[in-house]
Amino acid sequence: MNASALLHRRNKDLGDFWGGLAAMLVVLPSSIAFGVTIYAAIGPGYATMGALAGIIGATVLGLVAPILGGTDRLITTPCAPAAAVLSAFAIEMTGYGVGASTIILLLVLLTVIAGLAQMLLGFVGIGRLIKFIPYTVVSGYMTGVGLIIIGSQIPKFLGAASESWWHILMTPDHWDWRALAVGGATVFFTFLGPKLTKLVPGTILGILAGLGTYFGLAEFVDPSLWLIEGNPLIIGTMEAQGQGLVASVTELWKDIGDLRLGEVAGLFGSALTLAVLLSIDTLKTCIVVDQLTRSRHDSDRELVAQGVANICSATIGGIPGAGAMGPTLVNVNSGGRTRLSGILEGVFALVAALALGSFLAWIPVAALAGILIVVGIRMIDREPLHFVQSRATVFDFVVVLAVVVAALTIGLIAASGVGVALAILLFVREQIGGAVVRHKVYINQTSSTWVRTEEEMRIIESKGDQGVIFELQGSLFFGTSHQLYAQLEPEFGKRRFMILDLKRVQSMDVTAAHLLVIVRNALQEKGALLILSSIPEALPSGRNLREFLEHTGVIVGDDAAVRIFPQLDSAIEWVEDRLLGERDAPLAVLEEEEPPLRLQEMEIFSQRKDETLQDLEACLEERHYPAGETVYASGAVGDEIYWIRRGAVRIFLPVGAGKTRHAGTFGRGDFFGGLSFLDNRPRNHDAVAYTDTEVYALSRRNFDHLVEGHKRLGFNMLEGLARTLAIRLRRADQDLAMLNEY
């Protein structure tokens, strides 16, 4: 390894070191606070155990998740959603009179089940789908969790007993001004910290401010605060070392055999809620990291890693967590580059807990409450407030508000159901409001790529209102079926042909298919025909629409009431043929029955004298092209013009990347190749025989030689070519105008 590579590796390792250290400084205080929040809900005496659980969680999650996960720089730590769900569960169990040891064991089992659920989500590939949960639901989730966290911390912030937060707020005589001073200083400096310095995280400054306030009060106001035993304002002594930790973990699992099956089964609802919240929190953080570092994470692998980490944490007494936004951003900004930074964060958390165990006992509970109140405030998503300003987004605000209200009054699992249900209703409403008819046009307002003669165009223009084309788009389902029928129904009895182009249809349900059956039958009763074109073989959902239409009875075998065409152009061409009175037979059959045209049978030469046509025929070359053979290719040099005696020729324009587009079809009696004949420039398209074809070919040299003796013929030929080319140009302009309307 050369010196440059060694220096790069060293800088990367140093970046991971400083990133992990900075992240630990943010993680450890908040992890202790989350642990205290959860276990204090069991009883004030369990705050110490909660602090220990927070430290264990920060350590185990930090060590296990980065090793198994696939996201560089991600910091996994105890988080607010976990604290909200578990503390709410502990409060509920306490209200039911469940014993403290049983509640602790149930908390552990709940976390294990949630971890297993996360692993299952990862194994079955749901990780890629969770991030598609609507923003309004996620916003309501996070705001609801933030408000729950704030509400749970208000009693601790005010130094009051564990009563409802609104009751505490309404009874100031229950407040402890010492706790209020400590908590207020913590909140103030946590918010102010980032404005004072970027070197020390605001969380650390807040904790230091809370500690400074507490010790200042102890020194100058209330000497009793120097006591640890029986002091409700601090965490208290933690036995996080040696046999104390081993004994607490061993005791935790002794009573598992005493649990009833019903108690365990009752955990699944809360466990699923916890799993979903933790997964959303993690994947949301991963997406932000990807955007910041131009990387890409593996959602399913990350969920499996998070599930394993939460199970490991729970089995030894720690609390669960997720990939957290705040510590991860601190890690990135501090130089973290790889998964090693996450592992180092876990190592540093363990070292800090072991080295500073006696110091951690003096951390004020009100300071931790202040930290969590700040976390809760920052979790509140204020962006939806802008939704109220517009009628287009006011219903989205209602979804967010409904999720928040459900989270606060019923529970997070109910909030998820309410949010998803309302989001689905909004989606359906949006789909119903969208137009499913992209464009409506009559046959005489457009044309197929088959180039018609002037006389044929006049016939089509006069009869073209007998056919109507509807280009459909979007989702055809129960919500849009009425709208579609309302636009189709006025054409019943007025048109002989109704073309429905399905090229841009994204989905179709049974209700929409049944509507097409009704349309088909209604047209049949009126002596009209339903024509379907461009039926997608694979919708975005993977469904074969042709098979679906067959299964639902829209297409029935060789049902003469419905015609199917692969492209809209071929459908228009078929209708034009019907309007022109041609027989309903395949093109190849018709061409075989038709004899080759003679010169005098072609419109442009029909008024010429026999001797003139004889001289012209002497200059022409008769050629035969089997179906599929190229007459000439794009870029080829040539000055010949071709009149079709029998058969048909298709023109293909190059569109780049080796692809071509069908631009026109010329039939019996028409000509092609006129531009190069006139300007002597290379061909700009391919000409391919569509069927077995016979042509007259006239080179420019032979034409110039002919004109020397037949100037009148030459003038009339050029005039006829110019007139036909002008008609084609007008038609091309009309088609371009129609395309612009799309």
C-alpha positions in Angstrom: 0.0 0.0 0.0 1.5 3.4 -1.0 1.8 6.5 1.1 -1.2 8.1 -0.4 -3.4 5.1 0.3 -2.1 4.9 3.9 -2.9 8.6 4.4 -6.4 8.1 3.0 -7.1 5.1 5.2 -5.8 7.0 8.3 -8.0 10.0 7.6 -11.0 7.7 7.1 -10.3 5.9 10.4 -9.8 9.2 12.2 -13.1 10.4 10.7 -14.9 7.3 12.0 -13.2 7.9 15.5 -14.3 11.5 15.8 -17.7 10.8 14.3 -18.4 7.9 16.7 -17.2 10.0 19.7 -19.4 13.0 18.8 -22.4 10.7 18.2 -21.9 9.1 21.6 -22.0 12.5 23.3 -25.4 13.0 21.8 -26.6 9.4 22.2 -25.7 8.7 25.9 -27.7 11.5 27.6 -30.8 11.0 25.5 -30.6 7.1 25.9 -30.5 7.5 29.7 -33.5 10.0 29.4 -35.5 7.5 27.3 -34.7 4.7 29.7 -35.8 6.8 32.7 -39.0 7.8 30.9 -40.0 4.2 30.2 -39.1 2.7 33.6 -40.3 5.7 35.7 -43.7 5.0 34.3 -43.6 1.8 36.5 -42.7 3.8 39.6 -40.3 6.5 40.6 -38.0 3.9 42.2 -37.3 2.3 38.8 -35.7 5.4 37.2 -32.2 4.0 38.0 -33.0 0.7 36.2 -34.3 2.8 33.3 -31.0 4.7 33.1 -29.1 1.4 33.1 -31.5 0.1 30.4 -30.8 3.2 28.3 -27.0 2.7 28.6 -27.3 -1.0 27.7 -29.5 -0.1 24.7 -27.0 2.5 23.4 -24.1 0.1 23.8 -25.7 -3.0 22.2 -27.5 -1.2 19.4 -24.4 0.6 18.6 -22.3 -2.6 18.4 -24.7 -5.0 16.7 -26.7 -2.9 14.1 -23.6 -1.5 12.2 -22.0 -5.0 12.0 -25.1 -6.6 10.4 -26.5 -3.5 8.6 -25.5 -2.2 5.3 -25.7 1.6 5.8 -22.4 3.5 6.4 -22.5 6.3 9.0 -25.9 5.2 10.4 -26.1 5.5 14.2 -28.6 3.2 15.9 -29.7 4.3 19.3 -32.7 4.3 21.7 -35.2 6.8 20.3 -38.4 8.7 21.0 -40.9 6.4 19.2 -39.6 3.5 21.4 -39.9 5.6 24.5 -43.5 6.7 23.6 -44.8 3.2 22.9 -43.1 1.5 25.8 -43.9 4.1 28.4 -47.5 4.2 27.3 -47.6 0.4 27.6 -46.0 0.6 31.1 -48.5 3.2 32.2 -51.4 1.0 30.9 -50.1 -2.1 32.7 -49.6 -0.1 35.9 -53.2 1.1 35.7 -54.3 -2.5 35.4 -52.4 -3.3 38.7 -49.8 -5.6 37.1 -46.7 -6.1 39.2 -43.5 -4.2 38.5 -41.4 -7.3 37.8 -44.1 -8.6 35.4 -44.2 -5.3 33.6 -40.5 -5.3 33.1 -40.6 -8.8 31.6 -43.5 -7.8 29.4 -41.5 -4.8 28.1 -38.6 -7.2 27.3 -40.9 -9.6 25.4 -42.6 -6.8 23.6 -39.3 -5.6 22.3 -38.2 -9.1 21.3 -41.5 -9.5 19.3 -41.0 -6.1 17.7 -37.5 -7.1 16.7 -38.7 -10.4 15.2 -41.4 -8.4 13.3 -38.6 -6.1 11.9 -36.6 -9.2 10.8 -39.7 -10.6 9.1 -40.4 -7.3 7.3 -36.8 -7.4 6.0 -36.9 -11.1 5.0 -40.1 -10.7 3.0 -39.0 -7.5 1.3 -41.4 -5.1 3.0 -38.5 -2.8 3.8 -38.7 -1.3 0.3 -42.4 -0.7 0.8 -42.4 1.0 4.2 -40.8 4.1 2.8 -43.9 4.5 0.6 -46.1 5.2 3.5 -47.8 8.6 2.8 -46.0 11.6 4.1 -49.1 12.8 5.8 -49.2 9.6 7.9 -45.5 9.8 8.8 -45.9 13.4 9.7 -48.8 12.7 11.9 -47.0 9.8 13.5 -43.9 11.9 14.3 -45.9 14.8 15.6 -48.1 12.5 17.7 -45.0 10.8 19.2 -43.4 14.1 19.9 -46.5 15.4 21.8 -46.7 12.1 23.7 -43.0 12.5 24.7 -43.6 16.1 25.8 -46.7 15.2 27.8 -44.9 12.3 29.6 -42.0 14.6 30.6 -43.9 17.5 31.9 -44.4 16.0 35.4 -40.6 15.2 35.7 -39.8 18.6 34.3 -41.8 20.3 37.0 -40.7 17.9 39.7 -44.2 16.7 40.4 -45.6 13.2 41.1 -46.5 11.0 38.1 -49.9 12.3 37.5 -51.5 13.4 34.2 -49.6 16.3 32.7 -52.7 18.5 32.3 -53.5 18.1 36.0 -49.9 19.0 36.9 -50.1 22.1 34.7 -53.3 23.2 36.4 -51.9 22.9 39.9 -48.8 25.0 40.2 -48.6 24.4 44.0 -47.4 20.8 43.1 -44.4 22.2 41.2 -40.9 21.9 42.5 -39.2 25.2 41.6 -35.7 23.5 41.8 -36.7 20.9 39.1 -38.2 23.7 37.1 -34.9 25.7 37.3 -32.8 22.8 36.3 -35.1 21.7 33.4 -35.5 25.3 32.2 -31.7 25.8 32.0 -31.3 22.5 30.2 -33.9 23.4 27.6 -32.6 26.9 27.1 -29.0 25.8 26.5 -30.0 22.8 24.4 -31.7 25.2 22.0 -29.1 27.9 22.3 -26.1 25.5 22.0 -25.8 25.3 18.2 -25.8 29.1 18.0 -22.9 29.3 20.6 -20.6 26.7 19.2 -20.5 23.9 16.6 -17.8 21.9 18.6 -20.1 20.7 21.4 -23.5 19.2 20.6 -26.5 21.2 22.1 -27.6 18.1 24.1 -24.3 18.1 25.9 -24.4 21.8 26.6 -28.0 21.3 27.9 -27.0 18.5 30.3 -24.0 20.6 31.5 -26.2 23.6 32.1 -28.7 21.4 34.0 -25.9 19.9 36.1 -24.4 23.4 36.7 -27.8 24.7 37.9 -28.4 21.7 40.1 -25.0 22.0 41.8 -25.4 25.8 42.1 -28.6 25.3 44.0 -27.0 22.6 46.2 -24.1 24.9 47.1 -25.9 28.2 47.6 -29.6 27.4 48.2 -30.4 23.9 49.4 -27.6 21.8 50.8 -29.9 18.7 51.0 -29.4 18.4 47.2 -25.9 17.0 48.0 -27.5 13.7 49.2 -28.0 10.8 46.8 -30.1 8.5 48.9 -33.8 9.4 48.8 -33.2 12.3 46.4 -36.1 12.4 43.8 -34.4 15.1 41.7 -31.5 12.9 40.5 -31.2 9.4 38.9 -29.4 7.9 41.9 -26.7 5.2 42.2 -26.5 2.7 39.3 -24.9 -0.8 39.8 -23.9 -1.2 36.2 -20.8 -3.1 36.8 -19.8 -6.7 37.5 -22.2 -8.9 39.3 -24.8 -6.2 39.6 -25.5 -6.2 35.9 -25.3 -10.0 35.6 -27.7 -10.4 38.5 -30.2 -8.0 37.1 -30.2 -9.7 33.8 -30.5 -13.2 35.3 -33.4 -12.1 37.6 -35.2 -10.6 34.6 -35.8 -14.0 32.9 -36.6 -16.1 36.0 -40.4 -15.3 35.9 -41.0 -15.9 32.2 -42.6 -19.3 32.9 -45.2 -17.6 35.1 -46.6 -15.5 32.2 -50.0 -16.4 30.9 -50.5 -17.0 27.1 -53.1 -14.2 27.0 -50.6 -11.7 28.4 -48.1 -12.6 25.7 -50.7 -12.5 23.0 -51.8 -9.0 24.1 -48.3 -7.8 23.2 -48.6 -8.2 19.5 -50.5 -5.1 18.7 -48.1 -2.8 20.5 -45.1 -4.8 19.2 -46.3 -4.3 15.6 -46.8 -0.6 16.2 -43.3 -0.4 17.7 -41.8 -2.4 14.8 -43.4 -0.1 12.2 -42.4 3.1 13.9 -38.8 2.0 14.5 -38.6 0.8 10.8 -39.9 4.1 9.5 -37.5 6.0 11.7 -34.6 4.0 10.5 -35.4 4.0 6.8 -36.2 7.8 6.9 -32.7 8.4 8.3 -31.2 6.1 5.7 -32.8 8.0 2.9 -31.4 11.3 4.3 -27.9 9.8 4.6 -28.2 8.6 1.0 -29.0 12.1 -0.2 -26.2 13.7 1.8 -23.5 11.2 0.8 -24.7 10.0 -2.6 -24.8 6.5 -1.4 -27.5 3.8 -1.5 -28.7 1.6 1.4 -30.3 -1.8 1.5 -33.6 -1.3 3.2 -34.4 -5.0 3.8 -30.9 -5.8 5.1 -31.1 -2.8 7.4 -34.4 -3.9 8.9 -33.0 -7.4 9.6 -30.0 -5.8 11.3 -32.2 -3.5 13.4 -34.4 -6.4 14.4 -31.5 -8.5 15.6 -30.0 -5.5 17.5 -33.2 -4.8 19.3 -33.6 -8.5 20.3 -30.0 -8.6 21.6 -30.6 -5.3 23.5 -33.8 -6.6 25.1 -32.4 -10.0 26.1 -29.8 -8.3 28.4 -32.1 -5.6 29.7 -31.6 -2.8 27.2 -34.3 -0.7 25.5 -34.9 -0.8 21.7 -34.1 1.9 19.2 -33.6 2.8 15.5 -31.4 4.6 13.2 -31.7 8.1 14.6 -31.5 11.2 12.6 -29.8 13.5 15.1 -26.8 11.3 16.1 -26.4 10.2 12.5 -26.1 13.7 11.2 -23.6 14.5 14.0 -21.6 11.5 12.9 -21.6 12.6 9.3 -20.7 16.2 10.1 -17.9 15.0 12.4 -16.2 13.0 9.8 -17.8 9.5 10.0 -17.3 7.6 6.8 -18.1 3.9 7.4 -20.0 1.5 9.6 -17.0 1.6 12.0 -18.2 4.9 13.3 -21.4 3.3 14.5 -19.5 0.5 16.2 -17.2 3.0 17.9 -20.2 4.9 19.2 -21.3 1.7 21.0 -17.9 1.1 22.4 -17.6 4.7 23.6 -21.0 4.5 25.3 -19.9 1.4 27.2 -16.6 3.0 28.2 -18.4 6.2 29.4 -20.9 4.2 31.4 -18.3 2.1 33.1 -15.9 5.1 33.7 -18.5 7.6 34.7 -21.0 5.4 36.5 -20.8 7.3 39.8 -21.0 10.7 38.0 -24.1 9.6 36.0 -25.9 9.1 39.4 -25.9 12.9 39.8 -27.7 13.7 36.5 -30.9 15.5 37.4 -34.2 13.9 36.2 -35.5 17.3 35.2 -32.5 17.8 33.0 -33.2 14.5 31.2 -36.9 15.6 30.9 -35.8 18.9 29.4 -33.7 17.0 26.8 -36.7 14.9 25.9 -39.0 17.9 25.7 -36.6 19.4 23.2 -36.6 16.1 21.3 -40.4 16.1 21.3 -40.6 19.7 20.1 -38.2 18.9 17.2 -40.2 15.9 16.2 -43.3 18.0 15.7 -43.6 18.5 11.9 -44.7 22.1 11.2 -44.7 21.8 7.5 -48.4 20.6 7.3 -49.5 24.0 8.8 -48.9 25.4 5.3 -51.4 22.9 3.9 -54.2 25.0 5.5 -53.4 27.9 3.2 -54.5 26.1 0.1 -57.8 24.4 -0.7 -55.8 21.8 -2.7 -54.0 20.6 0.4 -56.4 21.3 3.2 -57.6 17.7 3.2 -54.0 16.5 3.6 -53.8 18.6 6.7 -57.0 16.9 8.0 -55.2 13.5 7.6 -52.2 14.7 9.6 -54.5 16.2 12.3 -56.6 12.9 12.4 -53.4 10.8 12.9 -52.2 13.2 15.7 -55.6 13.1 17.5 -55.9 9.3 17.2 -52.3 8.9 18.6 -53.1 11.1 21.6 -56.6 9.8 22.4 -56.6 6.1 21.3 -53.1 4.9 20.5 -50.4 4.7 17.8 -51.7 1.5 16.3 -55.1 3.2 15.8 -53.4 6.3 14.5 -51.7 4.2 11.8 -55.0 2.7 10.7 -56.8 6.1 10.6 -53.9 7.7 8.7 -53.6 5.0 6.1 -57.4 4.8 5.6 -57.7 8.6 5.1 -54.7 8.6 2.8 -56.4 5.9 0.7 -59.6 8.0 0.6 -57.6 11.0 -0.6 -55.9 9.0 -3.2 -59.2 7.7 -4.5 -60.6 11.2 -4.5 -57.6 12.5 -6.4 -58.0 9.7 -9.0 -61.7 10.4 -9.4 -60.9 14.1 -10.0 -58.4 13.3 -12.8 -59.6 13.1 -16.4 -59.6 9.5 -17.8 -60.3 10.7 -21.4 -57.0 12.2 -22.6 -58.3 13.3 -26.0 -61.4 13.0 -28.1 -61.2 13.4 -31.9 -63.3 12.3 -34.9 -61.9 10.4 -37.8 -62.1 13.4 -40.2 -60.0 15.4 -37.7 -57.0 13.0 -37.8 -55.8 10.3 -40.2 -53.9 7.1 -40.3 -50.4 6.9 -41.8 -51.9 5.4 -45.0 -51.4 8.1 -47.5 -54.8 8.6 -49.3 -55.4 10.1 -52.7 -57.1 13.5 -52.9 -60.4 12.0 -53.8 -60.2 9.5 -50.9 -59.4 12.3 -48.5 -62.5 14.2 -49.6 -64.6 11.1 -48.9 -63.1 10.6 -45.5 -63.6 14.2 -44.6 -67.3 14.1 -45.5 -67.9 10.8 -43.7 -65.3 11.0 -40.9 -67.8 12.1 -38.2 -69.1 8.5 -38.3 -66.1 7.4 -36.3 -64.9 8.8 -32.9 -61.7 8.2 -31.1 -61.3 8.3 -27.3 -57.7 8.1 -26.0 -58.0 6.9 -22.4 -55.4 7.4 -19.6 -54.8 6.7 -15.9 -56.7 4.4 -13.7 -60.1 3.0 -14.8 -61.8 1.8 -11.7 -65.0 2.1 -9.8 -64.3 5.8 -9.0 -63.8 6.9 -12.6 -66.3 4.6 -14.4 -69.2 7.0 -14.1 -67.0 9.8 -15.5 -66.0 7.6 -18.4 -69.5 6.5 -19.2 -70.8 10.1 -19.1 -68.3 11.0 -21.9 -69.0 7.9 -24.0 -72.8 7.8 -23.8 -73.6 10.9 -25.9 -71.9 9.2 -28.9 -74.3 6.2 -28.8 -76.5 6.2 -31.9 -74.5 9.0 -33.6 -71.4 7.1 -34.6 -70.8 3.8 -36.5 -67.4 3.3 -35.0 -66.1 4.1 -31.5 -62.3 3.6 -31.0 -61.0 3.3 -27.4 -57.2 3.6 -27.3 -55.9 2.0 -24.1 -52.2 2.7 -24.6 -51.9 5.0 -21.6 -54.2 3.1 -19.2 -52.3 2.3 -16.0 -54.9 0.0 -14.3 -58.4 -1.3 -14.6 -60.7 -3.0 -12.2 -63.8 -5.2 -12.7 -66.2 -2.3 -12.5 -64.5 -0.5 -15.4 -64.4 -3.8 -17.4 -68.1 -4.2 -16.8 -68.7 -0.7 -18.1 -66.9 -1.6 -21.3 -69.3 -4.6 -21.7 -72.2 -2.2 -21.3 -70.7 0.2 -23.9 -70.1 -2.7 -26.3 -73.7 -3.9 -26.0 -75.2 -0.4 -26.3 -73.2 0.2 -29.5 -74.2 -3.2 -30.9 -77.9 -2.3 -30.3 -77.4 0.9 -32.3 -75.6 -1.0 -35.2 -72.2 0.4 -34.2 -68.9 -1.2 -33.5 -66.6 -0.9 -30.5 -62.9 -0.9 -31.4 -60.1 -1.4 -28.9 -56.5 -0.5 -29.7 -53.1 -0.5 -28.1 -54.1 -2.9 -25.3 -51.1 -3.1 -22.9 -49.9 -6.6 -22.3 -48.2 -5.6 -19.0 -49.7 -2.9 -16.8 -47.5 -1.4 -14.0 -49.0 -3.9 -11.7 -47.9 -6.7 -13.9 -51.4 -7.6 -15.1 -51.9 -8.6 -18.7 -54.8 -6.3 -19.7 -55.7 -8.4 -22.8 -56.2 -11.5 -20.6 -58.1 -9.4 -18.0 -60.5 -8.2 -20.7 -61.1 -11.7 -21.9 -61.7 -13.0 -18.3 -64.2 -10.2 -17.6 -66.2 -10.8 -20.8 -65.3 -7.6 -22.7 -63.6 -9.7 -25.4 -65.4 -13.0 -26.2 -63.6 -15.2 -28.8 -64.3 -13.9 -32.3 -67.1 -11.6 -31.1 -67.9 -9.4 -34.1 -69.1 -6.7 -31.7 -65.5 -5.8 -30.7 -62.5 -5.3 -33.0 -59.0 -5.4 -31.6 -56.0 -3.6 -33.2 -52.4 -3.5 -31.9 -52.0 0.2 -32.6 -54.3 3.2 -32.9 -53.0 3.9 -36.4 -54.1 0.5 -37.7 -57.5 1.0 -36.1 -58.0 4.4 -37.8 -56.8 2.9 -41.1 -59.4 0.1 -40.8 -62.2 2.6 -40.2 -61.0 4.7 -43.1 -61.2 1.7 -45.4 -64.8 1.0 -44.2 -65.7 4.6 -44.9 -64.2 4.3 -48.4 -66.3 1.2 -49.0 -63.5 -1.3 -49.3 -64.1 -5.0 -48.6 -63.5 -6.4 -45.1 -60.6 -8.7 -46.2 -56.9 -8.8 -45.3 -54.7 -6.4 -47.2 -52.5 -9.2 -48.6 -55.6 -10.9 -50.1 -56.8 -7.6 -51.6 -53.5 -6.9 -53.2 -53.2 -10.3 -54.7 -56.6 -9.9 -56.4 -55.7 -6.5 -57.9 -53.9 -6.4 -61.3 -51.0 -3.9 -61.7 -52.0 -0.4 -62.8 -51.1 0.9 -66.3 -49.9 4.4 -66.7 -53.1 5.7 -68.1 -55.0 4.3 -65.1 -53.0 6.5 -62.7 -54.6 9.9 -61.9 -51.6 12.0 -62.7 -51.3 10.5 -66.2 -54.9 9.9 -67.0 -55.3 12.9 -69.4 -52.1 12.3 -71.4 -52.0 11.2 -75.1 -51.1 7.6 -75.9 -48.0 8.6 -77.8 -46.8 10.7 -74.9 -47.4 7.9 -72.5 -45.5 5.5 -74.8 -42.4 7.9 -74.6 -42.8 8.1 -70.8 -43.1 4.4 -70.4 -39.9 4.0 -72.4 -38.2 6.1 -69.7 -39.6 4.0 -66.8 -38.3 0.9 -65.3 -40.6 -1.8 -63.9 -39.5 -3.3 -60.6 -40.8 -6.0 -58.3 -40.2 -6.0 -54.5 -41.3 -9.0 -52.3 -43.0 -8.2 -49.0 -40.4 -7.0 -46.5 -37.7 -6.0 -49.0 -36.2 -2.6 -48.7 -36.7 -0.3 -51.7 -34.1 2.2 -50.4 -32.6 3.0 -47.0 -32.1 6.3 -45.1 -28.9 8.0 -46.2 -28.8 6.3 -49.6 -28.0 8.4 -52.6 -30.8 8.3 -55.2 -32.9 10.5 -57.4 -35.7 8.1 -58.5 -39.4 8.5 -57.9 -41.7 5.5 -57.7 -45.3 5.0 -58.7 -47.0 1.9 -57.1 -48.7 -0.3 -59.7 -49.7 -3.0 -57.2 -49.1 -3.5 -53.4 -48.1 -1.1 -50.7 -44.9 0.5 -49.4 -44.3 1.7 -45.8 -42.1 4.7 -44.9 -40.0 4.6 -41.7 -38.2 7.6 -40.2 -35.1 7.2 -38.0 -35.7 8.5 -34.5 -32.2 7.8 -33.0 -30.6 4.9 -31.1 -31.1 2.6 -34.2 -34.9 2.9 -33.9 -37.4 3.9 -36.6 -41.0 5.1 -36.5 -43.7 4.3 -39.1 -44.5 7.6 -40.8 -46.7 6.6 -43.7 -48.0 3.9 -46.0 -48.5 4.4 -49.8 -50.8 2.3 -51.8 -51.8 1.4 -55.3 -51.6 4.4 -57.7 -49.6 6.7 -55.3 -46.0 7.7 -55.5 -43.1 8.0 -53.1 -39.4 9.2 -53.2 -40.5 12.6 -54.5 -38.2 14.7 -52.4 -34.9 13.2 -53.5 -36.2 13.3 -57.1 -36.7 17.0 -56.7 -33.7 18.1 -54.7 -31.2 15.3 -55.5 -30.3 14.9 -51.8 -29.8 11.6 -49.9 -32.9 9.8 -48.6 -34.1 10.8 -45.1 -36.2 7.6 -44.5 -36.5 3.9 -45.2 -38.9 2.6 -47.8 -40.0 -1.0 -47.3 -42.4 -3.1 -49.3 -45.4 -3.9 -47.1 -46.8 -6.5 -49.4 -45.7 -8.0 -52.7 -45.2 -4.8 -54.7 -44.7 -3.7 -58.3 -43.6 -0.1 -59.1 -42.6 2.2 -62.0 -39.3 3.9 -61.3 -38.2 7.1 -63.0 -34.8 8.6 -62.5 -34.2 12.3 -62.7 -31.8 11.9 -65.7 -34.5 10.0 -67.7 -37.0 12.6 -66.7 -34.8 15.5 -67.9 -34.3 13.6 -71.1 -38.0 13.1 -71.5 -38.8 16.8 -70.9 -36.7 17.9 -73.8 -39.3 16.5 -76.2 -42.4 16.7 -73.9 -42.2 20.0 -72.0 -46.0 20.1 -71.4 -45.8 16.6 -69.8 -42.8 17.6 -67.7 -44.6 20.7 -66.5 -47.8 18.8 -65.7 -45.9 16.1 -63.8 -44.0 18.6 -61.7 -47.3 20.5 -61.0 -49.0 17.3 -60.0 -46.1 16.3 -57.7 -46.1 19.7 -56.1 -49.8 19.6 -55.6 -49.7 16.2 -53.9 -46.7 17.1 -51.8 -48.6 20.3 -50.7 -51.6 18.2 -49.7 -49.3 15.9 -47.7 -47.7 18.9 -46.0 -51.1 20.3 -45.0 -52.0 16.9 -43.5 -48.7 16.8 -41.6 -49.4 20.3 -40.2 -52.8 19.1 -39.1 -51.3 16.1 -37.4 -48.7 18.3 -35.6 -51.5 20.6 -34.4 -53.4 17.6 -33.0 -50.2 16.3 -31.3 -49.8 19.8 -29.6 -53.3 19.5 -28.3 -52.3 16.3 -26.5 
